[in-house]
């Protein structure tokens, strides 16, 4: 399809007039539901552009003219740049079902949707990130960080014995909660760092750590003392998860997983259940965080354990971010979707603030 193709002026004027009417109508309804109406409006504009390009053979240059005409008609409204119109077209193409916009896409800000269109190509992963954004209230910056850290791939990937030690649906919820690896990119530790150095670093960056742990975690304490028959034992990190309604014990290791680690964690979890657990709480969960692990060794080590335990790994500093992700452009406003081939294109200088 050539960009030189342009609709006759009468059809274009009819199209522009219809869009103006829809925009004015949406402006009135937006006072009630600002974001959802805005995203739905953008979806409709994108769908109309797609329809006319498919049925009437309109070329890509119509986007440029449409942007100028809409900005002239609505000078006080941002969002009608050529760049954003291309996003609208891509959004409607990615989600052809309007019901999706009502149920999911319209529940998150428009710029969040733009980030997902740029960064996540798999439809299933996009839906997952949308649901997580809604559930956790992620800002755009946090959403970008979670995508760059491959959260979708890391979620639920730890070695656990939850299926055998927890009832359903608790076992499924707990499995979805744990990750592998955990990304501690916010820490800078040298190669000689010990477990206590890692613990201090995590406690010192507790907000970042809680974000990485996921939704529902509340910090109880570090080196938390548990006294059993007069003997004191100290838990590296103790949390409570309000979604699972249980305590979560974390044991930190700066070495590869060893089978004996599971026995120690089994004791810690049992002790917390016996001493701290309220009758209304669910069973305590243990997470062993190691520098590395051999999957079969971890699976065999957990087979004889009676308490729910997970074995995961952690990555510290620059090692947590895959090299291919380091080249991603930092600002989504500078990214644009190319109309025909979907390649990124440069944003016009007049569009930079929209």
C-alpha positions in Angstrom: 0.0 0.0 0.0 1.5 3.3 -1.1 1.6 6.4 1.2 0.6 8.5 -1.8 -2.9 7.1 -1.6 -5.2 9.6 0.0 -9.1 9.5 0.3 -11.1 11.9 -1.7 -11.8 15.1 0.2 -15.5 14.4 0.8 -14.9 11.0 2.4 -12.1 12.4 4.4 -14.2 15.3 5.7 -17.0 12.9 6.6 -14.5 10.7 8.5 -13.0 13.8 10.3 -16.5 15.1 11.2 -17.5 11.7 12.7 -14.3 11.6 14.8 -14.9 15.1 16.1 -18.4 14.1 17.2 -17.1 11.0 19.0 -14.3 13.0 20.7 -16.8 15.7 22.0 -19.1 12.9 23.2 -16.3 11.2 25.0 -15.2 14.5 26.6 -18.5 14.7 28.4 -18.5 11.1 29.6 -14.8 11.4 30.6 -15.8 13.4 33.7 -17.2 10.2 35.1 -14.6 7.7 34.1 -11.6 9.6 32.7 -9.1 6.9 31.9 -11.4 4.2 30.7 -13.2 6.6 28.4 -9.9 7.9 27.1 -8.6 4.4 26.3 -11.9 3.4 24.7 -11.9 6.6 22.6 -8.3 5.8 21.4 -9.3 2.2 20.6 -12.3 3.5 18.5 -10.1 6.0 16.6 -7.5 3.2 16.0 -10.2 0.9 14.7 -11.6 3.5 12.4 -8.2 4.1 10.9 -7.6 0.4 10.4 -11.0 0.0 8.8 -10.6 2.8 6.3 -7.1 1.7 5.4 -8.3 -1.8 4.8 -11.5 -1.0 3.0 -10.7 2.2 1.2 -7.0 1.8 0.7 -6.0 4.9 2.6 -2.2 5.2 2.8 0.0 6.1 5.8 0.0 9.8 5.1 -3.6 10.1 6.2 -2.3 9.7 9.8 -0.2 12.8 9.4 -3.0 14.9 8.1 -5.5 13.5 10.7 -3.1 14.5 13.5 -2.9 18.1 12.2 -6.6 18.4 11.7 -7.5 17.0 15.2 -5.0 19.2 16.9 -6.3 22.2 15.1 -9.9 21.3 16.2 -9.0 20.4 19.8 -5.9 22.6 20.6 -6.3 22.1 24.4 -6.3 18.3 24.2 -3.0 16.4 24.1 -2.9 13.0 22.6 -3.6 13.6 18.9 0.0 13.6 17.7 1.0 11.4 14.7 2.9 9.3 17.2 -0.1 8.7 19.4 -2.4 8.0 16.4 0.0 5.3 15.4 -0.3 3.8 18.9 -4.1 3.9 18.6 -3.9 2.0 15.4 -1.6 -0.5 16.9 -3.8 -0.8 20.0 -6.9 -1.6 18.0 -5.0 -4.0 15.9 -3.6 -5.8 18.9 -7.0 -6.0 20.7 -9.8 -6.3 18.1 -12.4 -7.1 20.7 -13.9 -4.1 22.3 -14.8 -6.1 25.4 -11.1 -6.4 26.2 -10.8 -2.7 26.5 -13.8 -2.6 28.9 -12.5 -5.4 31.1 -8.7 -5.0 31.0 -7.1 -2.4 28.7 -9.2 0.4 29.9 -8.4 -0.4 33.5 -4.8 0.9 33.2 -3.5 4.3 31.9 -3.0 4.8 28.2 0.8 5.1 28.5 0.9 1.8 30.3 -0.7 0.3 27.3 1.8 1.9 25.0 4.7 0.4 27.1 3.1 -3.0 26.7 2.7 -2.6 23.0 6.4 -1.6 22.6 7.9 -4.1 25.0 5.7 -7.2 25.1 4.8 -8.9 21.8 3.2 -12.1 23.2 -0.6 -11.5 23.8 -0.8 -13.8 26.8 2.1 -12.0 28.5 0.5 -8.6 27.8 -2.7 -9.7 29.6 -0.7 -11.1 32.5 1.2 -7.7 32.9 -2.1 -5.8 32.7 -3.7 -8.0 35.4 -0.6 -7.5 37.6 -0.6 -3.8 37.0 -4.3 -3.6 38.1 -3.7 -5.8 41.1 -0.6 -4.1 42.4 -1.2 -0.5 41.2 2.1 -0.3 39.3 3.3 3.0 38.0 4.6 3.1 34.5 8.2 3.1 35.7 7.6 0.0 37.8 5.8 -1.7 34.9 8.8 -1.1 32.7 11.2 -2.4 35.3 9.1 -5.6 35.8 9.1 -6.2 32.1 12.8 -5.6 31.8 13.5 -8.0 34.6 11.5 -10.7 32.8 9.0 -11.0 35.7 6.6 -13.1 33.6 9.2 -15.7 32.9 10.5 -15.7 36.6 7.1 -16.0 38.2 6.2 -19.4 39.6 9.5 -21.0 38.4 11.0 -22.0 41.7 11.5 -25.6 42.8 8.9 -26.3 45.6 7.0 -29.1 47.3 3.9 -27.0 47.7 1.7 -29.4 45.8 2.4 -32.1 48.5 2.4 -29.9 51.6 -0.3 -27.4 51.0 -4.0 -27.8 50.2 -5.5 -26.3 47.1 -6.0 -23.5 46.2 -3.3 -22.4 48.7 -0.6 -24.5 46.9 -1.4 -22.9 43.6 -1.4 -19.4 45.1 1.9 -20.0 46.8 3.5 -21.5 43.7 2.5 -18.4 41.7 4.0 -16.2 44.4 7.6 -17.5 44.3 10.1 -16.6 41.6 13.3 -17.9 40.1 15.5 -16.0 40.0 14.9 -13.1 42.3 16.3 -9.9 40.9 18.3 -7.8 43.3 19.6 -5.4 40.7 19.2 -2.6 43.3 22.2 -4.0 45.3 25.9 -3.7 44.7 27.9 -6.3 46.6 31.4 -7.5 45.9 32.3 -11.1 45.2 33.5 -11.7 48.8 30.1 -10.7 50.2 28.6 -13.0 52.8 25.0 -13.8 53.8 25.0 -11.0 56.4 26.1 -8.5 53.7 23.2 -9.6 51.5 20.8 -9.4 54.4 21.9 -5.9 55.4 21.6 -4.8 51.8 18.1 -6.2 51.4 16.9 -4.6 54.7 18.6 -1.3 53.7 16.6 -1.4 50.5 13.4 -2.8 52.0 11.1 -1.0 49.7 12.9 -2.4 46.6 13.0 -5.8 48.2 9.2 -5.8 49.0 8.5 -4.7 45.4 10.6 -7.7 44.1 8.9 -10.1 46.5 5.5 -9.2 45.1 2.1 -8.2 46.3 0.9 -8.7 49.9 4.3 -8.9 51.8 4.9 -7.2 55.1 8.3 -7.1 56.7 8.4 -8.6 60.2 12.1 -8.5 61.0 15.7 -9.6 60.3 17.6 -12.0 62.4 14.3 -12.7 64.0 14.7 -14.7 67.3 12.9 -18.0 67.8 13.4 -19.7 71.2 12.8 -23.5 71.4 13.3 -25.0 74.8 15.6 -22.3 76.0 17.7 -22.3 72.8 17.6 -19.3 70.5 17.6 -19.6 66.7 17.6 -16.6 64.4 15.7 -16.4 61.1 17.5 -14.3 58.4 14.3 -12.6 57.2 10.7 -13.0 58.4 7.7 -11.7 56.5 3.9 -12.0 56.6 1.9 -12.3 53.4 -1.6 -10.9 53.7 -2.9 -12.6 50.5 -1.8 -16.1 51.5 -2.5 -15.3 55.2 0.8 -16.9 56.4 4.3 -16.2 57.6 7.1 -16.5 55.1 10.6 -17.4 56.3 13.5 -16.5 54.0 17.0 -18.1 54.4 19.8 -16.4 52.5 22.7 -18.2 51.0 25.7 -16.9 49.0 26.6 -20.4 47.7 25.0 -23.1 45.6 22.1 -24.9 47.1 23.0 -27.9 49.3 20.6 -30.6 50.5 21.1 -29.8 54.2 19.6 -26.3 53.7 16.2 -27.9 53.3 16.4 -29.6 56.7 17.3 -26.3 58.4 14.4 -24.6 56.7 12.0 -27.4 57.6 12.9 -26.7 61.3 12.4 -22.9 61.0 9.0 -23.3 59.3 7.9 -25.8 62.0 9.1 -23.5 64.8 7.2 -20.4 63.4 4.1 -22.6 63.1 4.5 -23.7 66.7 5.3 -20.3 68.2 4.1 -17.4 66.0 1.3 -18.8 63.8 -2.2 -17.8 64.8 -5.0 -20.4 64.6 -6.5 -18.5 61.7 -3.2 -18.3 59.8 -2.3 -20.7 57.0 0.8 -22.9 57.1 4.1 -21.0 57.1 6.1 -21.1 53.9 9.9 -21.2 53.6 12.0 -19.7 50.8 15.7 -20.7 50.5 17.4 -18.1 48.3 20.8 -19.3 47.0 23.4 -18.0 44.5 22.7 -21.0 42.3 21.1 -24.5 42.3 21.0 -27.8 40.5 17.3 -28.5 39.9 17.4 -32.2 40.5 19.3 -31.8 43.8 16.7 -29.3 45.0 13.8 -31.5 44.0 15.2 -34.6 45.8 16.1 -32.5 48.9 12.5 -31.4 49.2 10.9 -34.8 48.7 11.2 -35.8 52.3 10.3 -32.4 53.8 6.9 -32.1 55.6 6.8 -28.3 55.5 6.1 -26.1 52.4 9.5 -25.0 51.1 10.7 -23.3 47.9 14.3 -23.2 46.5 15.1 -20.2 44.4 18.1 -18.3 43.2 19.0 -14.6 43.4 20.9 -12.3 41.0 22.7 -9.2 42.3 23.7 -6.1 40.4 24.1 -6.0 36.7 23.9 -9.8 36.4 20.2 -9.6 36.9 19.4 -7.8 33.6 19.9 -9.9 30.4 22.4 -8.1 28.0 19.8 -7.8 25.3 17.5 -5.7 27.5 20.2 -3.1 28.2 19.8 -1.7 24.8 16.1 -0.8 25.3 15.4 2.9 25.0 14.6 4.3 28.4 11.7 6.6 27.5 8.6 5.2 25.9 7.6 8.6 24.7 10.5 8.4 22.2 9.2 5.1 20.7 6.8 5.0 17.8 5.2 2.2 15.9 5.8 2.2 12.1 2.5 2.0 10.3 3.2 -0.7 7.7 6.1 -2.8 9.0 5.8 -2.1 12.8 9.4 -1.0 13.0 10.2 1.8 15.6 10.4 5.2 14.0 11.7 8.6 15.1 9.2 10.8 16.9 8.5 14.2 15.3 9.9 17.0 17.4 6.4 18.5 17.6 5.2 15.3 19.2 7.8 15.0 21.9 5.6 16.5 24.7 2.5 14.5 23.9 
